[in-house]
Amino acid sequence: MINPDAALVEQAKRGDQQAFAALYQRHQKPVYSLIRHLTGDDEVAADLTQDTFVKAWHGLPRLRATHAFAGWLRIIATNLVRDKSRRRRPESTITENTTEDGPEFEIADDGPHLHDQYATRLQQQRIREAVVRLPEPQRAVIVMHHLEDVPVAEIAVQLAIPLGTVLSRLARGREALRRRLGLYVAQERENDEM
């Protein structure tokens, strides 16, 4: 199977900006979608998509497997997401008001479904964090297969690895997610019982 990116990648490696622009046009939406799935934030996804392509442009001379360009972009993108999540501080939803008796703390109530919305967002965040913490080889195949619906055979082609390797990375990644998220589910059950 001939990889449609290979010729463009070779041209871009020699400094052809138009070839790289064509690669950008071809891969920008899938990279944005991947980052959006991982972060849950449109603005962050747009910024990190741009960062992904800037990093790819600078790293292109070191890319040996030109046929694996799409997979390489995904790796860059997921690494940028992981780095961003390490730097991000948790946001507080608690406000402090100072009174004569000292500080009072309150949580804003946006309606009857606030708890459900918060729980859903928290669960999505936990899943994203668990995926981002996977080792790179497992993270790449989990994201491609489960978030982007890329068939296993296509993952093998894009990442230039054997089909069996894709299957084993999927299995190990799923098991790691089960372990990590299982601890979270157990903690949530304990909290609900209190």
N, C-alpha and C positions, 0 to 999 in steps of 0.2 A: 504494500500500500504506500503510495507516494504521499508524503506529508506536504500540505499546501504552504506551510510556514517556512520550510527549509530554505528555499531560494531567497525569500525576503530576509530571513535571519542572516544568511551569509552576506547579503548586500549590506544590511544594517551593521554587521560586524566590521565592515570595511568603511563605516562612517556615513552610509547613505541614509540621510534623515527622512527622505520620502519613503523608503522601504520600512523604516521604523514607524513612520506615521501610519502606513498601511497595517502594520502589525497592531498598532494601538487601536485603530478603527475595528479590527477584527476581534480583539480580545478585551477591550475596555468594558463592555457590558457584562461578560462573565466574571471578570475580576471584581467589578463593583458588586455584583450579586453575591459573590462569595463573601466579600468583606461585610456586606450588609447583613447576611445571614449570621456571621460571627459576632458582629457588634450590636446589631439591632438599632443602629443609628445612621440615618441618611447622610448627615453632615460629616460624620467621622468616616463613613464609607467613601464619600466623594474625595475627602482629603487623602485617605490612605490609598485610594486607587491612583491618584496622581503620584504619590510617593512611590508606589510600586513600579510605575513606569519610569520614573526618574532613576530609581535604583537599578532597574533592568537595563536602561540605556548605558549607565556607567559600568555595569557588570557584564555587559554583552560580550566584550572581547574574551572573557574567561569562560564563556559557555561553550563547552565542547560538543555536547549532544544537541545539535541544532534542531533535530526532529522532536526534542522534548521541550520546546519553548513554552508551550501552554502549561505544562506541569511545573516548569521552573517558575513561571509567573505566579502560579498558585502558592508555591513554596515561599516566594518573596512576600506575597500578600499575607499569608497566615503568620509568617514571622513578624511582620510589621504589626499585625493585630495583637500578637502575643506581647511584643515589646510595649505597645500602647497600653494594654491592660495591666501590665506590671507598674507602669508609671501613674495610672489613674487612681485618684483617691476616692473613697466612697463619699457619696453625697448625703447630706443630712436632711431629713424631712422634719426635724424637730426645731421649733423656734423657741427662743428664750426671751421672756419679758421680765424686766426688773421691776419689782414693786417695793414698797416700804418693808415688807416682811422678808425680802430676799428674792432670788430668782424663781420664776415659775416657768415651767416648760409645757408646751402644748403641741399637739400634732394636728395639722390642718385636716379637716374632714371635707372631702369633695363629694360626698353623697353616699348612698347606701351600698354601692358596689366597690367602694374604695379598697376594702380588704381583699376582695376577689381580684381586682385589677393588680394590686400590689403583689399578691401571691403569684399570679400568672407571670408578671414581669420578673419577679424574683426567681421563679422556676426557669424561665427562659435564660436569665443571666447565668444561673448555675450551670445550665447545659452548655452555654457558650464558653464559660470559663473552663469547664471540664474538657471540651473539645480543644480549646486553645492550649491546654496543658499537656495534651498528648504528645508523645515524641513525634517529630516531624514526619517520618515515613508513614506512621499510622494516621496522623492528622490529615495528611494530604488525601489519602484514599477514603477516609471517613467523610470528609467534606465533599469530595467529588461525587462519591456514590450516594450518600444519604441527603445531602443538601442541594446538590446540583443535578441529581438524577443521571449521572454519567454511568453508562453500563460498564461492568467490570472489564470486559474485553477492551473497551475504548480507553479505560484508565491505564491498562497495560501498555497500550500503544502510546498514549500521551506522555506517560512517565518513562517509557522505554525500559520496562521491567517485565519479567515473565508473569503470566497469568496466575500461577501458583503463588508468587510473591504477593500479588495484589490480594488474593484470597486470604493468605495468612496474616497480612497486615490488617485487613478488615476484621478478621476474627480477634486478633490481639487488641485492636482498638476498641471493638465492641466490649470485650471483656474488661478492659481498663475503665471504660465509661460506666459499665455496670457496677464495678467496685466503687468508683468515685461517687456516682449518683446514688448508689445504694446506701452509702453512709448518710447522704443528704436526706434521702427518703426516710431512713430510720430516725434521724434527728427531728424531722418534721412530724412524724408520728408521735414521738415523745412529747414534743411541744404541744400538739393538739390534745394529748391526754391530760396535760397539766391544767 
